[in-house]
Amino acid sequence: MTFELWRQDDNGNRFLVGTFTSHDAAERRQATLTRCQHKQIYWIAERTTDEPRETRPCR
């Protein structure tokens, strides 16, 4: 099982920020990103399949 950290920007676009092997690691990254002044939305999704996901990674 993996955990994905996602971000939604002000225009409603969603981006995969990263994939993590533990929920704790995803939460630590989320905490780092939410300290910034931007009002982005971040959430963690549990991924239970290995099927490729079509998305652009967030840089």
C-alpha positions as CSV (number, residue, x, y, z in Angstrom):
1,M,0.0,0.0,0.0
2,T,1.2,3.5,-0.8
3,F,0.0,7.0,0.1
4,E,-0.2,9.8,-2.4
5,L,0.0,13.5,-1.4
6,W,-2.1,15.7,-3.7
7,R,-2.4,19.4,-4.2
8,Q,-5.2,21.5,-5.6
9,D,-4.3,25.0,-6.8
10,D,-6.4,28.1,-6.9
11,N,-7.8,27.2,-10.4
12,G,-9.0,23.8,-9.3
13,N,-6.1,21.9,-11.0
14,R,-5.0,18.8,-9.1
15,F,-1.4,17.6,-9.0
16,L,0.3,14.6,-7.5
17,V,3.0,15.9,-5.2
18,G,4.5,12.6,-4.1
19,T,4.0,8.9,-3.3
20,F,5.1,7.6,0.1
21,T,5.4,4.2,1.7
22,S,3.9,5.3,5.0
23,H,1.1,7.7,6.0
24,D,3.5,9.3,8.5
25,A,5.9,10.3,5.7
26,A,3.1,11.7,3.7
27,E,1.9,13.7,6.7
28,R,5.4,15.1,7.3
29,R,5.7,16.3,3.7
30,Q,2.1,17.8,3.9
31,A,3.0,19.6,7.1
32,T,6.1,21.1,5.4
33,L,4.1,22.3,2.4
34,T,1.3,23.8,4.4
35,R,3.7,26.1,6.4
36,C,4.0,28.3,3.3
37,Q,1.8,31.4,2.8
38,H,0.0,29.9,-0.2
39,K,-3.6,28.8,0.3
40,Q,-3.3,25.5,-1.5
41,I,-5.3,22.5,-0.5
42,Y,-3.3,19.3,0.3
43,W,-4.7,15.9,1.0
44,I,-3.4,12.3,1.4
45,A,-5.0,9.5,-0.5
46,E,-4.4,5.8,0.2
47,R,-3.5,3.9,-3.0
48,T,-4.2,0.2,-3.0
49,T,-3.5,-0.6,-6.7
50,D,-0.4,-0.6,-8.8
51,E,-2.2,0.6,-11.9
52,P,-0.4,3.6,-13.4
53,R,-2.1,7.0,-12.8
54,E,-2.2,9.6,-15.6
55,T,-1.3,12.9,-14.0
56,R,1.4,15.5,-14.1
57,P,3.8,15.5,-11.1
58,C,4.0,18.7,-9.0
59,R,7.4,20.2,-9.1
